[in-house]
Amino acid sequence: MSRMGAVRMHTDEVDLDAPLVSRLVAAQFPRWAGLPVRRLESSGTENAMFRLGADKVVRLPRHPGAVGSVAHEQRWLARLGPGLPVAAPVPLALGGPGEGFAWPWSVYRWLDGSNPVAGAVEKPHGLAADLAEFVIALRALGTRGGPPNDRGVPLTERDAPTRDALSRLAGRIDTGAVTALWEEALRAPGRAQPPVWAHGDLSPGNVLVRDGRLTAVIDFGGVGVGDPAVDLIVAWNLLPASARGTFREAVGADDAEWARGRGWALSISLIQLPYYWQTNPPLAENSRHVIGEILAEAR
């Protein structure tokens, strides 16, 4: 999924296909030459994913803005992954430019599971508890040398782009009610405790489940240290209202942190919605879902 931590949108995407990936793999990792390559369907905007054989996946940046996350993931997943209660991507190799492709790319171990769908979560309370366990474990990891999380910042830094999105959504959503909710989030007290690790993009597309329970979290391209309230967004972009209390209690979020998390969920969805209204229906639909959930909760 697109993090848009600095609220950047990209139009300079490159074309990627299975033959290109096959050539890259054969040239740089001959031991895997000849393995079948199949593109995976995804609503993600940062990277393209290709299944490589039975137990590997190739991940390539789709535009210049996503290139930095390749080295970022390779470095920090090795440190963070072993301390998490569920699986995270395991880097197997780091590829470089070649075959007309200009950027670095990664090969990871394949992780089984499927993306849950908001509004159709199979075991909401169990999944809420699993997600809380992941968030708590990530927060507990040592932060020494950790990079800043682009989304671990005060909500005030999102005010201008959020209000711009609201102006573009006039007539499509109840902008009066949503603006009031956004301004309420801006008034929430900031974090007083030291910064900790946060994933930064806990969205349905970055969560894998099996039999309704969490098995893995993927896409650590934005992981970093800051205010972890951003990881509460999963309470609205995935969990139903009936399981939100389970998640909040397990995470231990106080009123201020919960308000900041809701503000992040609202801001991300508002900024995504007008941009992806026509070009990425799954992202747009999830954005509408989040806005609707937050409005319903306020009522």
C-alpha positions as CSV (number, residue, x, y, z in Angstrom):
1,M,0.0,0.0,0.0
2,S,1.1,3.5,-0.5
3,R,2.4,5.1,2.7
4,M,2.4,8.7,1.4
5,G,4.3,9.7,4.6
6,A,5.4,12.9,3.1
7,V,2.1,13.1,1.1
8,R,3.8,12.5,-2.3
9,M,1.9,11.1,-5.3
10,H,3.8,9.5,-8.2
11,T,3.1,9.5,-11.9
12,D,6.5,8.3,-13.1
13,E,5.9,4.6,-12.7
14,V,7.9,2.1,-14.9
15,D,6.5,-0.9,-16.7
16,L,7.4,-4.2,-15.1
17,D,6.5,-7.7,-16.3
18,A,7.4,-11.3,-15.7
19,P,9.9,-11.6,-18.6
20,L,11.9,-8.7,-17.2
21,V,12.0,-10.3,-13.8
22,S,13.0,-13.6,-15.3
23,R,16.0,-11.9,-17.1
24,L,17.0,-10.1,-14.0
25,V,17.0,-13.2,-11.9
26,A,18.8,-15.3,-14.5
27,A,21.5,-12.7,-14.9
28,Q,22.1,-11.9,-11.2
29,F,21.1,-15.2,-9.5
30,P,21.8,-18.0,-11.9
31,R,20.9,-20.6,-9.2
32,W,17.2,-19.5,-9.6
33,A,17.3,-19.2,-13.4
34,G,14.4,-21.1,-15.0
35,L,12.1,-20.9,-12.0
36,P,8.6,-19.8,-13.1
37,V,7.8,-16.1,-12.5
38,R,4.2,-14.9,-12.1
39,R,3.1,-11.3,-11.3
40,L,0.9,-11.0,-8.2
41,E,-2.2,-8.9,-8.2
42,S,-2.0,-6.1,-5.8
43,S,-3.5,-2.7,-5.0
44,G,-0.1,-1.5,-3.8
45,T,1.3,1.7,-5.3
46,E,5.0,1.5,-4.2
47,N,6.2,-1.9,-5.4
48,A,5.4,-4.7,-7.9
49,M,5.5,-8.3,-6.6
50,F,6.3,-11.4,-8.6
51,R,6.1,-15.0,-7.3
52,L,9.4,-16.8,-8.0
53,G,9.1,-20.5,-8.0
54,A,7.3,-22.0,-5.0
55,D,9.0,-20.3,-2.1
56,K,10.3,-16.9,-3.1
57,V,8.9,-13.5,-4.2
58,V,10.6,-10.7,-6.1
59,R,9.8,-7.1,-5.1
60,L,10.7,-4.2,-7.3
61,P,10.1,-0.5,-6.8
62,R,7.6,1.0,-9.3
63,H,8.8,4.6,-9.2
64,P,11.9,6.6,-8.0
65,G,10.2,7.5,-4.7
66,A,10.1,3.8,-3.7
67,V,13.7,3.0,-4.4
68,G,15.0,4.0,-0.9
69,S,12.8,1.4,0.8
70,V,14.7,-1.4,-0.8
71,A,17.9,-0.9,1.3
72,H,15.8,0.3,4.2
73,E,13.9,-3.0,4.4
74,Q,17.0,-5.1,3.7
75,R,18.7,-3.5,6.7
76,W,15.9,-3.2,9.3
77,L,14.0,-6.4,8.7
78,A,17.1,-8.4,9.6
79,R,17.1,-6.6,13.0
80,L,13.4,-6.4,13.7
81,G,12.0,-9.5,12.2
82,P,13.3,-12.0,14.8
83,G,11.6,-10.1,17.6
84,L,8.1,-10.1,16.2
85,P,5.4,-12.6,17.1
86,V,4.4,-13.3,13.5
87,A,6.3,-13.7,10.3
88,A,7.9,-10.7,8.5
89,P,9.6,-10.8,5.1
90,V,13.0,-12.5,5.1
91,P,15.4,-11.0,2.6
92,L,17.2,-13.7,0.6
93,A,19.0,-11.5,-2.0
94,L,19.5,-7.9,-3.1
95,G,19.5,-7.4,-6.8
96,G,20.9,-4.4,-8.7
97,P,20.2,-2.5,-11.9
98,G,20.2,-4.5,-15.1
99,E,18.3,-5.6,-18.2
100,G,17.0,-2.0,-18.6
101,F,15.8,-1.7,-15.0
102,A,17.6,1.1,-13.2
103,W,17.1,0.4,-9.5
104,P,17.9,-2.1,-6.8
105,W,15.3,-4.8,-6.0
106,S,14.8,-7.7,-3.5
107,V,14.1,-11.4,-3.3
108,Y,12.3,-12.5,-0.2
109,R,11.0,-15.8,1.2
110,W,7.4,-16.4,0.2
111,L,4.9,-15.9,3.1
112,D,1.6,-17.8,3.0
113,G,-1.6,-16.2,3.8
114,S,-4.2,-13.9,2.3
115,N,-5.2,-10.2,2.8
116,P,-8.2,-9.8,4.9
117,V,-11.1,-7.6,3.7
118,A,-12.5,-4.8,5.8
119,G,-16.2,-5.6,6.5
120,A,-15.6,-9.4,6.1
121,V,-13.1,-10.2,8.9
122,E,-13.6,-13.8,9.8
123,K,-12.5,-13.7,13.5
124,P,-12.4,-10.0,14.4
125,H,-11.6,-10.3,18.2
126,G,-8.9,-12.9,17.6
127,L,-7.4,-10.8,14.8
128,A,-7.6,-7.7,17.0
129,A,-5.7,-9.4,19.7
130,D,-3.1,-10.6,17.2
131,L,-2.6,-7.2,15.7
132,A,-2.2,-5.7,19.2
133,E,0.4,-8.3,20.0
134,F,2.3,-7.3,16.9
135,V,2.2,-3.6,17.7
136,I,3.3,-4.1,21.3
137,A,6.2,-6.3,20.3
138,L,7.4,-3.9,17.7
139,R,7.2,-1.0,20.2
140,A,9.3,-3.0,22.6
141,L,12.3,-3.5,20.3
142,G,15.4,-1.4,21.0
143,T,15.4,1.9,19.1
144,R,19.1,2.7,19.1
145,G,20.1,3.9,15.6
146,G,16.6,3.5,14.3
147,P,15.5,5.8,11.5
148,P,12.7,8.3,12.0
149,N,9.2,7.1,10.9
150,D,7.8,9.6,8.3
151,R,4.4,9.0,9.9
152,G,5.6,9.1,13.5
153,V,5.2,12.9,13.5
154,P,2.6,15.3,15.0
155,L,-0.7,15.4,13.1
156,T,-0.2,19.1,12.5
157,E,2.3,18.3,9.8
158,R,-0.6,16.7,7.9
159,D,-2.9,19.6,8.2
160,A,-2.3,21.4,4.9
161,P,-2.5,18.3,2.6
162,T,-5.5,16.9,4.6
163,R,-7.4,20.2,4.2
164,D,-6.5,20.3,0.5
165,A,-8.0,16.8,0.1
166,L,-11.1,17.9,2.0
167,S,-11.6,20.7,-0.5
168,R,-11.3,18.3,-3.4
169,L,-13.8,16.0,-1.8
170,A,-16.5,18.6,-1.5
171,G,-19.8,17.2,-2.6
172,R,-18.5,13.6,-2.4
173,I,-18.4,13.2,1.4
174,D,-19.8,15.1,4.3
175,T,-16.9,17.5,4.5
176,G,-18.4,19.6,7.3
177,A,-18.6,16.6,9.7
178,V,-15.2,15.2,8.6
179,T,-13.5,18.6,9.0
180,A,-14.8,18.8,12.6
181,L,-13.4,15.3,13.3
182,W,-10.1,16.3,11.8
183,E,-9.9,19.4,13.9
184,E,-10.8,17.4,17.0
185,A,-7.8,15.1,16.2
186,L,-5.5,18.0,15.8
187,R,-6.4,19.1,19.4
188,A,-5.3,15.7,20.9
189,P,-2.3,16.0,23.2
190,G,1.0,14.8,21.6
191,R,3.0,11.8,22.8
192,A,5.0,12.5,26.0
193,Q,6.9,9.2,26.1
194,P,10.1,8.5,24.1
195,P,9.7,7.5,20.5
196,V,9.4,3.8,19.6
197,W,9.2,1.6,16.5
198,A,6.1,1.8,14.3
199,H,5.3,0.0,11.1
200,G,3.6,3.0,9.6
201,D,1.3,1.3,7.2
202,L,-0.8,-1.3,9.0
203,S,-3.4,-1.6,6.3
204,P,-5.3,-4.7,4.9
205,G,-2.9,-5.1,2.0
206,N,0.1,-5.4,4.4
207,V,-1.6,-8.0,6.7
208,L,-1.7,-11.7,6.0
209,V,-4.1,-14.0,7.7
210,R,-5.0,-17.7,7.7
211,D,-8.2,-19.1,9.2
212,G,-9.0,-15.6,10.4
213,R,-5.8,-15.1,12.5
214,L,-2.7,-13.0,11.8
215,T,0.2,-14.9,10.2
216,A,2.4,-12.2,8.9
217,V,2.9,-8.4,8.4
218,I,4.6,-7.2,5.2
219,D,5.9,-4.0,3.6
220,F,8.3,-2.6,6.2
221,G,9.5,0.2,3.8
222,G,8.3,2.9,6.1
223,V,9.2,1.3,9.5
224,G,10.9,3.7,11.8
225,V,11.0,5.4,15.2
226,G,8.4,8.0,16.3
227,D,4.9,8.3,17.7
228,P,3.4,4.8,17.3
229,A,-0.1,6.1,17.3
230,V,0.0,5.7,13.5
231,D,-0.2,1.9,13.9
232,L,-3.6,2.3,15.4
233,I,-5.0,3.0,11.9
234,V,-5.8,-0.8,11.6
235,A,-8.6,-0.3,14.1
236,W,-10.6,1.6,11.4
237,N,-9.1,0.4,8.0
238,L,-9.7,-3.3,8.9
239,L,-11.3,-4.1,12.2
240,P,-15.1,-3.8,12.7
241,A,-16.4,-1.5,15.4
242,S,-17.3,-4.5,17.6
243,A,-13.6,-5.5,17.8
244,R,-12.1,-2.0,18.2
245,G,-12.3,-2.1,22.0
246,T,-10.5,-5.4,22.1
247,F,-7.7,-4.0,20.1
248,R,-7.5,-0.7,22.1
249,E,-7.5,-2.5,25.4
250,A,-4.8,-4.9,24.3
251,V,-2.6,-2.1,23.0
252,G,-3.2,0.0,26.0
253,A,-4.0,3.2,24.1
254,D,-5.1,6.2,26.2
255,D,-7.6,8.7,25.0
256,A,-4.9,11.0,23.5
257,E,-3.1,8.2,21.6
258,W,-6.5,6.8,20.4
259,A,-7.5,10.2,19.1
260,R,-4.2,10.6,17.2
261,G,-4.5,7.1,15.7
262,R,-8.0,8.0,14.5
263,G,-6.7,11.2,13.1
264,W,-4.0,9.3,11.1
265,A,-6.6,6.9,9.8
266,L,-8.8,9.9,8.7
267,S,-5.9,11.9,7.1
268,I,-4.5,8.9,5.2
269,S,-7.9,8.0,3.8
270,L,-8.8,11.6,2.9
271,I,-5.6,12.1,1.0
272,Q,-5.8,8.8,-0.8
273,L,-9.4,9.1,-1.8
274,P,-9.4,11.9,-4.4
275,Y,-6.1,10.7,-5.9
276,Y,-7.1,7.1,-6.3
277,W,-10.9,7.6,-6.9
278,Q,-10.6,6.4,-10.5
279,T,-7.1,4.8,-10.7
280,N,-7.1,2.4,-7.8
281,P,-10.6,1.2,-6.8
282,P,-9.5,-1.1,-3.9
283,L,-7.6,1.8,-2.2
284,A,-10.4,4.2,-2.9
285,E,-13.0,1.8,-1.5
286,N,-11.0,1.2,1.7
287,S,-10.6,5.0,2.1
288,R,-14.4,5.4,1.9
289,H,-14.8,2.6,4.4
290,V,-12.5,4.3,6.9
291,I,-14.2,7.7,6.6
292,G,-17.6,6.0,7.0
293,E,-16.5,4.1,10.0
294,I,-15.1,7.2,11.7
295,L,-18.2,9.1,11.0
296,A,-20.4,6.3,12.3
297,E,-18.3,6.1,15.4
298,A,-18.7,9.9,16.0
299,R,-22.5,9.6,15.7
